[in-house]
Amino acid sequence: MVEFPPDLDPELIDRLVNSHGGQLTEKMGIEFVKLGAEESIATMPVDGNRQVVGLLHGGAHVVLGESLGSLSSAIHAGPGRIAVGIEINATHSRSVTEGIVTGTCRALSLGRTLATHEIVMTDEAGRRLSTVRMTNFLTDRRD
């Protein structure tokens, strides 16, 4: 069960619950634990997300990071607004070959038009695997 902030837009909650965070996050086995503008947490299995030599794929780190950063920014943007990623980077510090990876997303800056988050991926022992920084542009939703 995902922990949502009490004042979160019910429409956004409905979209998140019904889509499981999107097709790619579902395929990669990402599970959201907590979602909020200031802090979000999700987990992802290494199994099924390895590259050819058996390590967790670097792109999987980025997908986990971008998923958390995008959702946190969308929550900050509020009703009738969306978050659009404009910049992302990743630094990989340690490899992992098995287990569950946890992504913890924390806001660095939450403005009216930009939101920047740092997402730290750790292994089950709490060791830092990678750091992702993402900036989203916040704009009105056009239906």
C-alpha positions in Angstrom: 0.0 0.0 0.0 1.4 3.4 -1.0 1.5 6.2 1.5 0.2 9.4 -0.1 0.1 12.9 1.4 -3.3 13.7 2.9 -3.9 16.7 0.7 -3.0 15.0 -2.6 -5.3 15.6 -5.6 -7.7 12.6 -5.8 -7.4 12.6 -9.6 -3.7 12.1 -9.4 -4.1 9.3 -6.8 -6.6 7.6 -9.1 -4.2 7.9 -12.1 -1.3 6.6 -10.1 -3.2 3.6 -8.6 -4.8 2.6 -11.9 -1.6 2.9 -13.9 0.8 1.4 -11.3 3.0 4.4 -12.1 3.2 3.7 -15.8 3.9 0.8 -18.1 7.7 0.8 -17.7 7.7 1.0 -14.0 5.3 -2.0 -13.9 7.5 -4.0 -16.3 10.5 -3.3 -14.1 8.8 -4.4 -10.9 9.0 -0.9 -9.3 6.8 -0.7 -6.2 6.0 2.7 -4.7 6.2 2.8 -0.9 5.7 6.5 -0.2 4.9 9.4 -2.6 5.1 13.1 -1.7 6.6 16.3 -3.1 9.4 16.5 -0.4 10.1 12.8 -0.2 9.2 9.6 -2.1 10.4 6.0 -1.8 10.2 3.0 -4.1 11.8 -0.4 -4.5 12.9 -2.4 -7.6 14.2 -5.9 -7.9 17.6 -6.5 -9.5 16.2 -9.7 -11.0 14.8 -9.0 -14.5 16.7 -5.7 -14.7 20.3 -6.9 -15.2 22.6 -6.1 -18.1 24.6 -8.7 -20.0 27.3 -9.3 -17.3 24.8 -9.7 -14.5 24.9 -6.3 -12.9 21.8 -4.1 -12.4 21.6 -2.1 -15.6 22.6 1.6 -15.2 19.5 2.5 -17.1 17.4 0.8 -14.5 18.8 3.1 -11.9 17.8 6.0 -14.0 14.3 4.7 -14.6 13.8 4.3 -10.9 15.2 7.8 -10.2 13.1 9.4 -13.0 9.9 7.6 -11.9 10.4 9.0 -8.3 11.5 12.5 -9.4 8.6 12.8 -11.9 5.9 11.7 -9.5 7.3 13.9 -6.7 7.3 16.9 -9.0 3.8 16.1 -10.3 2.6 16.1 -6.7 4.3 19.4 -6.0 2.8 20.9 -9.2 -0.7 20.3 -7.9 -4.1 19.9 -9.5 -4.4 20.9 -13.2 -0.6 21.0 -13.6 1.9 18.5 -14.9 5.6 17.9 -14.5 7.8 17.5 -17.6 11.4 16.3 -17.2 14.0 18.7 -18.7 17.2 17.4 -17.2 18.5 14.2 -15.6 21.9 12.8 -14.7 23.2 9.8 -12.9 26.4 8.9 -11.1 26.9 5.2 -10.5 29.0 4.4 -7.4 28.6 0.7 -6.7 27.3 -2.3 -8.6 24.7 -4.9 -7.4 23.9 -8.3 -8.8 20.9 -9.5 -6.6 18.3 -8.3 -4.2 16.1 -5.3 -3.9 17.2 -1.7 -4.6 15.5 1.2 -2.8 15.2 4.6 -4.3 14.8 7.6 -1.9 13.9 10.8 -3.5 14.3 14.1 -1.7 13.5 17.6 -2.9 16.4 20.0 -3.5 14.2 22.9 -4.8 10.5 23.2 -5.1 9.5 26.3 -7.1 6.5 27.5 -9.1 7.9 26.4 -12.4 10.8 24.2 -11.6 11.3 21.3 -9.2 14.6 19.5 -8.6 15.1 16.3 -6.8 18.0 14.1 -5.8 17.3 10.3 -5.8 19.7 8.0 -4.0 19.6 4.2 -4.8 20.8 1.9 -2.1 21.2 -1.9 -1.8 19.7 -4.0 1.0 22.7 -3.2 3.3 22.0 0.6 2.8 25.1 1.1 0.6 24.8 3.9 -2.0 24.6 2.5 -5.5 23.8 5.6 -7.5 22.7 9.1 -7.3 20.3 10.7 -9.8 19.4 14.4 -10.0 16.4 15.4 -12.0 14.8 18.8 -12.8 11.2 19.0 -14.0 9.4 22.0 -15.6 6.0 22.5 -14.0 3.2 23.8 -16.3 -0.5 23.9 -16.8 -2.1 20.7 -18.0 -3.5 20.9 -21.6 -6.3 18.4 -22.2 
